[in-house]
Amino acid sequence: MMMKKRYLRLFLFSISSFLYGYIIKHFFFDTLALIDLTPPLILMMMDPSSSSSSLPNPEASVNQEAPNPEPPEPDLSQPLLDDNTRRAELDERAGFHLVGLSDSDREKVLNFQVIIERKIEKALLSDGYSRDELSQLTKRDEIRGLLFYPNGKLMSLQTYQKYVREVEFGTQRSKPYKKILNALSSSHLFLTKVKKIKRWELGKVWEQWGGRR
């Protein structure tokens, strides 16, 4: 009888040990499997900022700098001055340089200067130089000094006639225009270059200025 009880206790102990080991084993490995398969989920639960970092930030997009706007196309639709105003300014700029000339020669000089300056002005605008700067009287007088009074002296009528022929043929190939470009490249004249107009766009505006550049 005592032997049967002993065997029964051993049997029950063996079963309980087996069940305990089975439960511990499967619970432990199932838990490890859960942890191995879901680390991102656990980390997101532990760190709330990780989920929000992947979302777009509306404030960041608002605070981004806007791209620089394209500079406006040069306005060639109208000259900066009408001929009467231009002539009056040229007459005042000439000052003592016209002293001693006959009335006829004085008229010829001013007429030549109007033609040359208008062509030079249009060529500068078409090459993208600032219309605002060219609209300043002080800047125009500075350019007039370079064009019409080299070395502080009035040019001859023959030189004016030659310049008129050149700008009528093509301003940007003319000697007076090259004078201005040389002055710009040597820093004797300062003009801001805003934007160069496209060549194919020039045809529709040349006629408003009276022919070629």
C-alpha positions as semicolon CSV with decimal commas, in nm:
position;residue;x (nm);y (nm);z (nm)
1;M;0,000;0,000;0,000
2;M;0,280;0,239;0,089
3;M;0,453;0,159;-0,239
4;K;0,144;0,249;-0,442
5;K;0,117;0,585;-0,272
6;R;0,484;0,654;-0,335
7;Y;0,451;0,568;-0,706
8;L;0,137;0,783;-0,730
9;R;0,317;1,085;-0,581
10;L;0,609;1,034;-0,819
11;F;0,370;1,011;-1,111
12;L;0,185;1,326;-1,014
13;F;0,512;1,510;-0,954
14;S;0,639;1,407;-1,297
15;I;0,318;1,527;-1,466
16;S;0,323;1,858;-1,279
17;S;0,690;1,911;-1,366
18;F;0,621;1,836;-1,729
19;L;0,324;2,072;-1,744
20;Y;0,518;2,347;-1,564
21;G;0,814;2,313;-1,802
22;Y;0,584;2,307;-2,104
23;I;0,401;2,621;-1,996
24;I;0,721;2,810;-1,911
25;K;0,891;2,704;-2,233
26;H;0,608;2,802;-2,467
27;F;0,521;3,124;-2,286
28;F;0,887;3,233;-2,285
29;F;0,949;3,165;-2,656
30;D;0,616;3,311;-2,764
31;T;0,701;3,627;-2,572
32;L;1,043;3,646;-2,738
33;A;0,885;3,600;-3,079
34;L;0,642;3,884;-3,011
35;I;0,927;4,115;-2,906
36;D;1,140;4,023;-3,211
37;L;0,861;4,078;-3,459
38;T;0,731;4,412;-3,331
39;P;1,024;4,632;-3,221
40;P;0,913;4,932;-3,430
41;L;0,568;4,919;-3,276
42;I;0,709;4,906;-2,926
43;L;0,953;5,191;-2,996
44;M;0,673;5,407;-3,138
45;M;0,465;5,339;-2,828
46;M;0,758;5,437;-2,609
47;D;0,851;5,750;-2,814
48;P;0,549;5,951;-2,932
49;S;0,770;6,191;-3,127
50;S;0,876;5,912;-3,366
51;S;0,530;5,887;-3,520
52;S;0,493;6,261;-3,568
53;S;0,838;6,302;-3,724
54;S;0,730;6,112;-4,035
55;L;0,437;6,346;-4,098
56;P;0,484;6,664;-4,309
57;N;0,529;6,981;-4,111
58;P;0,295;7,252;-4,247
59;E;0,491;7,526;-4,073
60;A;0,815;7,420;-4,241
61;S;0,657;7,446;-4,588
62;V;0,517;7,790;-4,507
63;N;0,854;7,914;-4,381
64;Q;1,043;7,802;-4,691
65;E;1,179;8,094;-4,892
66;A;0,996;8,169;-5,214
67;P;1,208;8,144;-5,530
68;N;1,348;8,469;-5,663
69;P;1,115;8,613;-5,928
70;E;1,241;8,644;-6,282
71;P;1,349;8,998;-6,367
72;P;1,102;9,173;-6,599
73;E;1,162;9,187;-6,971
74;P;1,315;9,515;-7,095
75;D;1,045;9,761;-7,196
76;L;1,114;9,874;-7,552
77;S;0,763;9,990;-7,630
78;Q;0,845;10,360;-7,576
79;P;1,161;10,573;-7,572
80;L;1,251;10,723;-7,237
81;L;1,202;11,078;-7,368
82;D;1,016;11,246;-7,650
83;D;1,242;11,425;-7,898
84;N;1,158;11,776;-7,777
85;T;1,248;11,695;-7,416
86;R;1,561;11,514;-7,525
87;R;1,668;11,807;-7,741
88;A;1,616;12,052;-7,455
89;E;1,830;11,839;-7,223
90;L;2,103;11,806;-7,486
91;D;2,103;12,180;-7,544
92;E;2,144;12,245;-7,172
93;R;2,413;11,976;-7,142
94;A;2,610;12,124;-7,432
95;G;2,649;12,457;-7,253
96;F;2,960;12,644;-7,361
97;H;3,049;12,375;-7,618
98;L;2,810;12,535;-7,867
99;V;2,942;12,887;-7,816
100;G;3,079;13,030;-8,141
101;L;2,876;12,802;-8,370
102;S;2,637;12,948;-8,622
103;D;2,267;12,891;-8,562
104;S;2,265;12,645;-8,850
105;D;2,555;12,439;-8,716
106;R;2,408;12,450;-8,366
107;E;2,083;12,303;-8,499
108;K;2,271;12,033;-8,689
109;V;2,472;11,930;-8,380
110;L;2,161;11,902;-8,162
111;N;1,969;11,712;-8,431
112;F;2,257;11,466;-8,472
113;Q;2,282;11,419;-8,096
114;V;1,910;11,344;-8,068
115;I;1,933;11,073;-8,333
116;I;2,248;10,916;-8,190
117;E;2,131;10,920;-7,828
118;R;1,791;10,772;-7,910
119;K;1,956;10,481;-8,093
120;I;2,212;10,424;-7,816
121;E;1,940;10,430;-7,553
122;K;1,732;10,170;-7,737
123;A;2,034;9,941;-7,784
124;L;2,118;9,962;-7,413
125;L;1,761;9,876;-7,318
126;S;1,750;9,586;-7,565
127;D;2,071;9,450;-7,413
128;G;1,901;9,447;-7,073
129;Y;2,043;9,754;-6,901
130;S;1,828;9,913;-6,633
131;R;1,551;10,136;-6,764
132;D;1,529;10,301;-6,422
133;E;1,894;10,403;-6,430
134;L;1,875;10,524;-6,788
135;S;1,575;10,735;-6,685
136;Q;1,793;10,936;-6,447
137;L;1,906;11,273;-6,583
138;T;2,245;11,246;-6,415
139;K;2,308;10,910;-6,582
140;R;2,200;11,042;-6,922
141;D;2,432;11,341;-6,888
142;E;2,717;11,108;-6,793
143;I;2,659;10,904;-7,109
144;R;2,633;11,224;-7,316
145;G;2,973;11,332;-7,198
146;L;3,123;11,001;-7,317
147;L;2,942;11,010;-7,650
148;F;2,953;11,374;-7,755
149;Y;3,238;11,542;-7,568
150;P;3,541;11,311;-7,563
151;N;3,830;11,479;-7,383
152;G;3,591;11,761;-7,296
153;K;3,564;11,888;-7,653
154;L;3,281;11,908;-7,905
155;M;3,321;11,671;-8,197
156;S;3,321;11,797;-8,555
157;L;3,009;11,795;-8,771
158;Q;3,173;11,534;-8,994
159;T;3,216;11,300;-8,694
160;Y;2,851;11,349;-8,593
161;Q;2,740;11,271;-8,949
162;K;2,954;10,956;-8,948
163;Y;2,805;10,843;-8,614
164;V;2,453;10,897;-8,745
165;R;2,523;10,678;-9,048
166;E;2,667;10,407;-8,825
167;V;2,376;10,394;-8,580
168;E;2,128;10,399;-8,868
169;F;2,304;10,098;-9,017
170;G;2,321;9,907;-8,688
171;T;2,371;10,061;-8,345
172;Q;2,539;9,771;-8,173
173;R;2,808;9,758;-8,440
174;S;2,866;10,134;-8,430
175;K;3,161;10,317;-8,281
176;P;2,952;10,529;-8,040
177;Y;2,789;10,218;-7,890
178;K;3,128;10,051;-7,855
179;K;3,243;10,361;-7,665
180;I;2,971;10,297;-7,408
181;L;3,055;9,928;-7,382
182;N;3,423;10,009;-7,336
183;A;3,336;10,259;-7,063
184;L;3,128;9,992;-6,888
185;S;3,399;9,727;-6,911
186;S;3,665;9,969;-6,783
187;S;3,440;10,090;-6,496
188;H;3,426;10,447;-6,629
189;L;3,049;10,404;-6,648
190;F;2,820;10,197;-6,428
191;L;2,489;10,054;-6,544
192;T;2,301;9,761;-6,397
193;K;2,224;9,485;-6,645
194;V;1,879;9,356;-6,557
195;K;1,793;9,113;-6,833
196;K;1,879;9,058;-7,197
197;I;1,580;9,055;-7,427
198;K;1,542;8,762;-7,666
199;R;1,642;8,848;-8,021
200;W;1,326;8,708;-8,176
201;E;1,116;8,943;-7,962
202;L;1,280;9,258;-8,094
203;G;1,115;9,266;-8,435
204;K;0,778;9,376;-8,303
205;V;0,920;9,686;-8,132
206;W;1,178;9,823;-8,377
207;E;0,918;10,008;-8,583
208;Q;0,800;10,200;-8,276
209;W;1,148;10,347;-8,252
210;G;1,176;10,439;-8,619
211;G;1,377;10,167;-8,790
212;R;1,688;9,976;-8,691
213;R;1,856;9,986;-8,356
